[in-house]
Amino acid sequence: MKRHSPKILTFTAGKKFSYQNMEDEIASYTLKGWEIVSMTHMQGLQPYYTVLLQYEISEEEYQKSLEKTA
């Protein structure tokens, strides 16, 4: 059985925001094996980006995570 771990990244425009930093952060996750499921862009007073990622977990990794939480 395949199991997936989700992760949500959000980016909002501001003084520290840059598209290059956003792309670099998303790329750092994809290089680690995370897959991009979706990306949304909402425009209001400031742009707002949401990226949904998922990582496929092996059965062994899943069992280890259960042991840690127990």
C-alpha positions in Angstrom: 0.0 0.0 0.0 1.3 3.4 -0.9 1.2 6.1 1.7 1.8 9.8 1.2 2.8 12.6 3.5 1.3 15.9 2.7 2.9 19.4 3.0 1.5 22.8 2.3 3.7 25.8 1.5 2.3 29.3 1.4 3.9 32.4 0.0 2.5 36.0 0.3 3.8 39.1 -1.4 5.6 41.5 0.8 8.9 43.3 1.2 10.9 40.1 1.6 9.0 38.2 -1.2 10.6 37.3 -4.5 9.6 34.9 -7.1 13.2 33.5 -7.2 13.1 32.6 -3.5 9.7 31.0 -3.9 10.9 28.9 -6.9 14.1 28.0 -5.0 12.2 26.8 -2.0 9.8 24.7 -4.1 12.8 23.3 -6.0 14.5 22.3 -2.8 11.5 20.1 -1.9 11.3 18.5 -5.4 15.0 17.6 -5.3 14.3 15.7 -2.0 11.6 13.6 -3.7 8.5 15.6 -3.0 5.9 15.9 -5.8 3.9 19.0 -6.6 0.2 18.1 -6.5 -1.2 21.5 -7.1 -0.3 25.2 -7.0 -2.9 28.0 -6.6 -2.5 31.7 -7.1 -5.0 34.1 -5.6 -4.9 37.8 -6.4 -6.3 40.3 -4.0 -4.5 43.3 -2.5 -1.4 41.1 -2.5 -0.7 37.9 -4.4 -1.0 34.7 -2.4 0.4 31.3 -3.5 -0.3 27.9 -2.1 1.6 24.8 -3.1 0.5 21.3 -2.1 3.3 18.7 -2.0 3.2 15.0 -1.3 6.0 12.5 -0.5 5.6 8.8 -0.9 6.5 7.0 2.3 7.6 3.4 2.3 6.0 0.9 4.7 9.2 0.9 6.8 9.2 4.7 7.1 5.5 4.6 8.0 6.1 2.0 10.8 9.0 4.0 12.2 6.8 7.1 12.3 4.1 5.2 14.2 6.7 3.9 16.7 7.9 7.5 17.3 4.4 8.8 18.0 3.4 5.9 20.2 
